[in-house]
Each structure stands twice: as C-alpha cells, then as structure tokens.
Amino acid sequence: MDDSKCKAWCRILQIVAMCFFISSIACINSTTSNPEDESIPLYLCFDDSTIEEWYENRDLFNEYDVKASFYITRFTMLSEDQIEKLHALESDGHSIQFHSTFHERAAIYLETHTIDEYIENEVFIGLDAMRAAGFDPVSFAYPGGSHTPSLDAVCLTIFETLRVSDREGPNILYSVGIDNKSIESVVANPPEIMHAHRITDEDSDYAISRDELEYLFQELILAGYRFDVITSRD
C-alpha cells in the first residue's frame, strides 16, 4: 500500500475513533442525567360524598393541573345532580373510587357479621350501583381505615388496591389524613398518598379550606411535585 493510501486509511480510522468517543460520551450523559424538571408524583384523595364542595373547587384543581382521587360512600343515596357532578370531575381527569356502601367500620362490623355479609352489604350494593351509573372503581378505601387481613384477602379479589391508614404491602396503599394537620407540616413533609374529606372554611375535624388547599398546591408544585390519580385498570 503506497503512502497516500496509508494516510487516507489512517485519517478514516481517526474519524471513526473520534465519532465513537463522542457517541460514548453522549451515551454516558444520557444515562446518568437526572433532569430537575422531572416532578415527583403525589396522590391526593378525598373521601365520603361532599360532592358539591369538591365540584365547587373544580377551577382550583384545573388552575394547578391537580388530579385527585375521590372515594365515594353512600352512592345509592346520591341525587342525579350529584352523580352528574362526579362525571364532570371524572371528565376533568380525576378518578372516582369506592369507599363502601354505608360507611360501616369493618373491624367493628365483623364482630357481629361475617365477611360474606360485609362484602354483600358494604361492597357489592354500592359497587354495583356505581358501575350501573358508568363508573369503574378499582380501589377501595376502608372507612376509618378499619380492616382485617382476612377481609383484605377477599377485597383484593374485587379491587386492584386497598387504601388503609396503618400499613402498606402488596396492593395495600398507606394513606395519611391531612385535614386534621397543619398545612405547613404537610408541605414540609408530604406523604406520598394523602387523604382529606370536605373542602370548606367551616370548623371541622374533617375539612380543609380552599386557601389551605391552594397553598398546598402552590408549595408542593413549586418544590417539584405533581398530583396524580390512583387508578391502574387500562
């Protein structure tokens, strides 16, 4: 091979080596980077059936692009207007989940009833009514967080997840109540899953005010969090 051909091949090899080096650096950068704009998911839930209060704050949820999960109890007692409002909340991107038929505390109920009776009365009556109205709950929050391992095993054949307040485990979601805490403490140490009840300025152990809710949204979004819904069925 003459000198001109040798120099040409050397130049080609240099270019190939340089390209490989550049691509390797790019690959390392892409796999080790952690963009600061990637937000951390939190899950905000509301329990019971104060639907008018939730609906009245649609603008606040929409303004901050917050998605919440509403766990409904006493669905069979809701008016058509309340059911329409739930559909409107769902259309905004929130999820509608299940919180029992009559809000019985499970552990107390099971002292005088069987698990089958609990499932029939506290689950299927309300769940069937929700499904008939066009909802498809995949998560169940026990009233008062009251439950038993035996009941959990049965409920997990009906729901994909169970929300409780005392432990976590496979398909068991540990949730912290925030409507009896200072909003500053929640912002300082936000639980991954949190639940409240009413949205009102009334003095109540089960209420968070609109101003407190807005403060929660502002501070946690600014800190790099986002609010997602609890749902897993495709």
Secondary structure, DSSP 8 states (H G I E B T S, - for coil): --HHHHHHHHHHHHHHHHHHHHHHHHHHHHHH---TT--EEEEEEEEES-HHHHHHTHHHHHHTT--EEEEE--GGG--HHHHHHHHHHHHTT-EEEE--SS---HHHHTTTS-HHHHIIIIIIHHHHHHHHTT----EEE-GGG---HHHHHHHTTT-SEEEESS--BTTEEE-EE-TTS-HHHHHHS--SEEEE-EESSS--TTEE-HHHHHHHHHHHHHTTEEEE------
